[in-house]
Amino acid sequence: MDLHGKRVAVLAENFYEDLELWYPVLRLREAGADVEIVAPEAGKTYTSKHGYPAQSELAAASATGSEFDAVIVPGGYAPDHMRRHKSIVAAICHAGWMLASANVIRGKTITCVPAIKDDMVNAGATVVDREVVRDGNIVTSRTPMDLPAFCRTIIEAMAEAPVRA
């Protein structure tokens, strides 16, 4: 599917899960989307759990939701660091923490890594054990093994949406 004209923010913070950041970045760029790595500070290098670097292109405080067609939150330990920044509000693995902190999953059906299931239920979500769940404009997955289904579903959802003016 062609995602030319679509913009995606992929959030980064230290200790992100390598595959959960880079697989969507590369797959969505391959589909034609303009993908930017957004982090607390622009131009800073953030390091994954395994030491892989990601250079941020845009500071979260400078980003607005209306300029992006999708926001992807990789898991790892990064979401715990990200949610401490008030300026940062599709999630995989532990990234569900960001959705809970942003208060956007109440009444939604999602999936997540089992370690945060209680947090998601306490935030008002119905949690199911599937490789990917799409509830409206929220797409969630459990682990890096789910990345193919996660990216396929994001691409399908973005292709359905009109290009921003």
JORA-V122922 format. One record per pair of residues at least 24 apart in sequence whose ideal C-beta (glycine too) atoms are under 6 Angstrom apart, sorted by the first residue. I is the first residue (numbers start at 0). J is the second residue. D is the distance in Angstrom with one decimal. If there is no record, write none. Layout:
# JORA-V122922
((I J D) (I J D))
This chain:
# JORA-V122922
((0 154 5.2) (0 158 4.3) (1 31 5.2) (2 30 4.4) (2 31 4.5) (2 32 3.9) (2 157 5.6) (3 31 4.0) (4 162 4.1) (5 32 4.6) (5 68 4.5) (5 157 5.2) (6 33 4.8) (6 67 4.9) (6 68 5.6) (7 32 5.0) (7 34 4.6) (7 69 4.7) (8 35 5.7) (8 37 4.4) (8 67 4.6) (8 70 4.8) (9 36 5.5) (9 71 4.7) (10 37 5.5) (10 72 5.1) (10 81 5.9) (11 36 5.1) (11 38 4.3) (11 45 4.5) (11 53 4.8) (11 55 5.8) (12 45 5.9) (12 77 4.0) (12 80 4.3) (12 81 4.6) (13 45 5.3) (13 46 5.6) (14 48 5.2) (14 75 5.3) (14 76 3.7) (14 77 5.4) (15 47 5.1) (15 73 4.8) (15 75 4.5) (15 77 3.8) (16 73 5.6) (16 74 4.7) (16 75 3.4) (17 47 4.4) (17 49 5.4) (17 51 5.0) (18 143 4.2) (19 73 3.7) (19 74 4.9) (19 91 5.0) (19 92 6.0) (19 143 5.9) (20 53 6.0) (20 73 4.1) (22 146 4.5) (23 71 5.1) (23 150 5.6) (26 150 4.5) (30 154 5.5) (37 62 5.3) (39 84 5.3) (48 75 5.1) (59 86 4.5) (59 87 4.4) (60 86 4.1) (68 157 5.6) (69 157 5.7) (72 97 4.7) (89 138 4.2) (89 153 5.5) (90 139 5.4) (91 140 4.4) (91 149 5.7) (92 142 5.7) (95 119 5.3) (107 134 4.5) (107 137 5.7) (108 132 5.8) (108 134 4.8) (109 139 4.3) (110 139 5.0) (110 141 5.4) (112 141 5.4))
